[in-house]
Amino acid sequence: MHLLFDLDGTLTDPFEGITNCIRHALEQHGFEAPPAHDLKWCIGPPLRSSFQQLTRSNNPDLLDDCLKSYRERFTTSGLYENRLVDGIVEVLEGLDRQKYKLWVATSKPAVYARRIVAHFGLDQYFLNVYGSELDGTRTHKVELLSHLLMKEQLSPTETLMIGDREHDIYGARSNHLAAIGVLWGYGSHEELTQAGAHAVVDTPGELSLLLNNWTFHQPVTPSETARRSHQVELSQ
């Protein structure tokens, strides 16, 4: 079995770093920054889309400037304002002992994702880390997972996506992958099930038990929700 793990909200909790950097970027460009606890929804979706909503603007120059300010702080300090999800290392150790093949698949730029994975010592468990490019290429999970499957020559019928937001589930379903939603991150049970998750778990321990008993059935077809989401993502 091939397992694809989301990063933010699934392997690590980046709340402090992401919200601090978003607030910094908004303030740098004259916007009043919401309190950190009101920015939880920004963890998971493509960052550019979040800034579109926060600034209520589609001005590409403004959005580029916000991203630049965000990354200036994130690169130096925000990247490490992060913590491992409790119990996730034990999950990865168990999967490693059972010879599962693991990859990270995140909308975060790969250059940052690799540093975070290495910082927490998780690189020993993963064959590779896939993320977006700084120019916005493969920011959306549908495109990212399609790229990963092609590069690694993985069969969708033997590959499973694990993540905490609807974007992970939409991306998986659109690429004919089964998907498990996790509730220790930033998505709700309703969000994950409506997106088409085949299962939802509350804790890393439950994830281990589920994976140990997982059986692939018929090929997965994209849900109607996934199709609509892909159309919306491509229009942003």
N, C-alpha and C positions, 0 to 999 in steps of 0.2 A: 504494500500500500504506500502511496505517495501522499504526504501531508503538506499542505501549504498553510502557514500561519501568518495572520496579520500581526503587526507589531504594536502600534499604539492601542492600548486598552485590552490587548489580548496577551502579549508577553510582558509588556511594561505598562506602568501608569505614568503618563507624561503630563498630567494635569498642570502641575506647577510651571514647568518650562514653557508649555504651549500658551497657557493663558498669560503668563508674564510677557512673553514676546508679542502676542497679539495686542495687549494693552500698550506696550512700548511703541509698536508701530502706529497705532491709532493716535496716540498722543503726539508722536513726531509729526503727524500731518494734520494737526489741529482738530482732531475729533475727541469728544469726551469718551473715555474708555469705560465700558461697563465693569462692574465688579467681577472678579475672577469666577465666582460661582455661577454667574449668568452666561459664561462662555463655554460651559461643558459641551454644548451642542457642536462646537467647532472642532472637537476632537474626533477625527475619523474622516469627514468629508474633505475633498480637495480644498486647500487653504485659499486659493484664489476665489472660489465660490463663497467661502465664509466672509472674505473681505468685501465682496460684492454686496452681501446682505448687511454687513456692519456699517459700511459707508453709504449704502443706498445709491451706489454709483456703478455704472458699467464703463467708466472712463478708463481705457487701458493704461494710460500713463499713471493715473492715480493708483490703480491696482498694482502695477509694476513697482511703484515707489513704496507701497505698503509692504509688498513681499520683500523688497530689498532691505527695508528697515527691520522687518521681522527676522530675516536671515542674519543680519549683522549681529543682533543680540543672541540669536539661537546658536550660531556657530561658536561663540565665545563662552557662553554660560548656560543658555536655555537647554541645550542639548543634554546637559548632565543634571538638570533639575528634573529628575526622573527616578523611578524606582521599579524594581522587579515586582511582578504580581506574586503574592504569597502562594507558594505551592507549585509554581510553574516549572521551576528547575527540576523538581521531582518527577513531573510529567515527562519532561524532555529526557531525563536520565532513563526512565522506564522505556520510552520509545526507542532510545538509542540502544539499549540492551536487547530489544526485540528486533533490531536491524531495520526499523522503519527508515525511509528516506524522507528528509525534511528540508523544506525551503521556507524562507521568509518572503512574503508578498505584501508590500505596503505602498500606499499612495505617497508616503514621505519620500523626498529625494533619496536615491540610493546612496549618495555620498554621505548623507547624515545617518541613514539607517545602518550602514555597515559599521560606522563608528560606535553607535549605540549598542549594537549587538556585540561587538568586540569589547566594549567597555564593561559590559556585564558578564563577559565570559561565555556568552551563548553561542559564539561562532563555532565551538567544538561540536555542536549538535546539528548544524545546518550545512548543507552542501553548497548553498549560495544564498545571497540576499538580493532580491529583486525589488526595485523601487522606481519612482519616476525620475525624469531628468530635470535639471534646474530650469530648462526652457519650457517646462510644462508637458513635455512628451510623456505619455503613459501615466498621466495623473489619475485617470479614471480606471477603476478596478477591472472593468470589462476588457479594456485594451491591455492593461498590465498582465492579466492572467492569460490572455490569448498569446501575448509575447512569451511569457514564461513557458507555457505548454509547448510552443513551437521550438523554443531554444533548447529545452531539456528533452524534447521528444517524449512527452508524457501522454499516456492514454487517459482521456477523461473518465473512462469507466473504472480506472484504478486510482483515481486522484480525488482528494477530499480537501475542501477549503474550511478553515476554522477562523472565525472573526467575531467581533463584537458589534458591528454596525451593519445597517441594511446594505451599504455599498459592497461589503464583502459578500453578502448573500446574492445580491443582484449580479455581481461580477461572476460568481461561481455558476449560477443558474444560466446566465447568458452564454457561458462556455461549456455547458452540459456537464458541470461538476456537481456532485453532492456537496452540501454545506451544513456545517454545525455552527450555531450561534452560541456565544458565551455571555453570561449575564454579569460577570465581574467587571466589565468595561463600561461603555457609555451608551449602549443601546438597550431598549426595553424588550421584554418578552413579546409584546405586541408588534413592535417594529420588526423584530427578527422573523416572527412567524408570518407576518403579512408580506415580507420580502420573499418568503419561500424557503426558509430554513427547514431542513429535513429533521433536525433535532435541535433542542436548546438545553443547555446545561447551566447549573448554578455555580459550580465550583470546579477547580482544576481536578480534584479527585473524581468527580462525576465524569469529567471528560476522559480520564484514563480508563475508567470502567467501560464507557461507551465505545471507545476505540478498540479495546480488547475484544469486544463482542460485535464489532461492525461487520456487516455483510453488504456488499454491493449487489444491487438487484438490476432491474432493467435500466437501460441508458436514461440519463436525466434529460428532460426537455426544459427549455427556458419557460419560466412562468410568465403569465401576461404582465404581472407587475414588473418583472425583470425587463421585459421588452420596452415597457413604457419608460422605466428608469433610464435605460440606455439611450433612448431618444432624447430625454431631458438632458442627460449628461453631455451628449454630443452638441446640444444647442447652446451650452454655457460657454 
